Amino acid sequence: MPRPLSPRQAEDLGVSTLHEEMDNGELRFRLRARDGSSYIRTQSAPHSGWQNSHLHRFVHELNVIQQGAMVVVEEREGALSIRVIRTGEFYLCPLNVPHNSYMAPDTVAHTVKYGTDLPQADWVPCPHLDEVCRTLDPEAILKGEGSPSISNF
């Protein structure tokens, strides 16, 4: 029979929680390990916005959409790649690729961050991509009216 662990026992073993409401209204429920890996359940707000653009140098980031949809924008070699990830689909973010995402209302996503020899923090801001993403219409993209890629932004 499994024996429950208290939050204190989990922390002593290197696992902690952190739950937050983000600036864009999303709710994040995190389970974090001392080795830098983590699990995050994200629930969109009724009027979520774009997240903050960033890249990871060491952390692999896997997003799985439980319900709803997420627009993912990547910057690669001076061009934007835009895709929609829907219920049951997943997105594995490549290392060193600036990216941003927008979660449609009523979306639940699960994110697993993993790798080896991870630093305590591996979130590098990419504010130049924020400016571009905020000019995009995520609702039009979700309806299939957006451009799948934009060059020379």
N, C-alpha and C positions, 0 to 999 in steps of 0.2 A: 504494500500500500504506500503511495507517495506521501512524503512528509512535507507539509507547507513550510516555506521559508518566509520569514518576516522581511519587510523592507530593509531593516538594519542588517540582517544576515546577508541579504543580497548585496548590499553596499560593501560589506566586509569581503565578499567574494568578487568585487569589482564590477557589479552591475547596479546601475541607478536609473531613476526615472526623471523626466523633465517634461512637464506639460505646459503649453503656452498658447495664447491667442496671438496670432501674428498681426502685423500692421494692416494687412489686407483682409482681416477677419477670419482667416482660416484657423482651425483648431488643430494643434499638433500634439500628439501623445507619443512620447519617446521612451524607448528602453535602450540605454547606452552602456556599453562595456568599456572597461579600462583600456582595452587594446585598440580603441577607436572605432570599432564596429558598432552598428546601431540598427534599430528597427523604429520606423515612424509610421503611425496611422495619421493621415491628414484628412480632415473633413472640410469641404469647402463651405464658405459662407454664402448666404443668399446673393450677395453682390461682391464676390471675390474679385480681386484684380490680379494683375501680373505679380508673380513673385519677384525676387531680386535676382538679376542675372549674376551668374558666377561660373566658376569652373573648379574642378578637383584635379590635383596633381597626383594623388596616390589612392584616393578612395573610389572604389567602383560603386556606382549608384544604380540600383535596379528599382524601377517603379512599376507596380502592378495596379491596374484599375479594377477595383471591386465593383463599382457602379458609377455610371456617369461617363464623363469624358474630360480629357486634358489636352490642351494645345501645347506642343513642345517646339521651341525654336532653338536651333543650333547655329552658331557662326562657324563656318568652315571656309578658309582661304578666301575671305572677302565676300562670301555669299551667305545668305540665310537659307537654311533648310527648315521648312515648317511641316509638321505632321500632327495628326490627331490620333490620340490613343483612346480607345473606347473600352467599355466593359469587357473584362476577360483578356484584354491585351496588355502587353508590357513594353517598357522602354528601358534599355540599358545604355546609360550615358557613357560615352567614351572619355578617357582621361584627357585632360588639357583642352577640352572643347568648351568654349563659352556657351552657356545655355540658359534658358528661362522657360517657365511654364505658366499656364493659366488654367485653372480648374473651373469647369462649368458648375453652375449651381447643382446641389445635391450629389456631388461627386465624393467618393471615398477612395483614397489611394493608399497603398502600402508601399513604403520605401525601405529597402534594405541597403545599408552602406557597409561595405566589407573590403578586405584586402589584407596585405601583410605589411609589417613594419609601418603601421599607420601613425602619423603624428596626431597629437591631441586635437588639432584643428586643421582642416583641409578644405577651406571654403575661401576661394579667392574672388573678390568682387570684380565684376565686369560692367561698370556703369555705362559705358558706351553702348552696350547692347540694351540696357534699360530704355534709353532714349528711343531706340528703334522700335522695341516691342510696344511701347506706349502709343506708337502711331498706327499699330495694327488693330484691326477689328476682330477680336477673337470670336464673337458671335457669328460673323460672316464666315470665318474660317471653319467653325464648327458645322455650319450649314453647307460647307463645300463651295463657298463663294470666294474663298481666299486663294492667293497664289501659293503653290507648293514650294516655290523658291524665289528669292529676290537676290539679284547679283549687284555688286558694287554699291552697297548701301553706305 
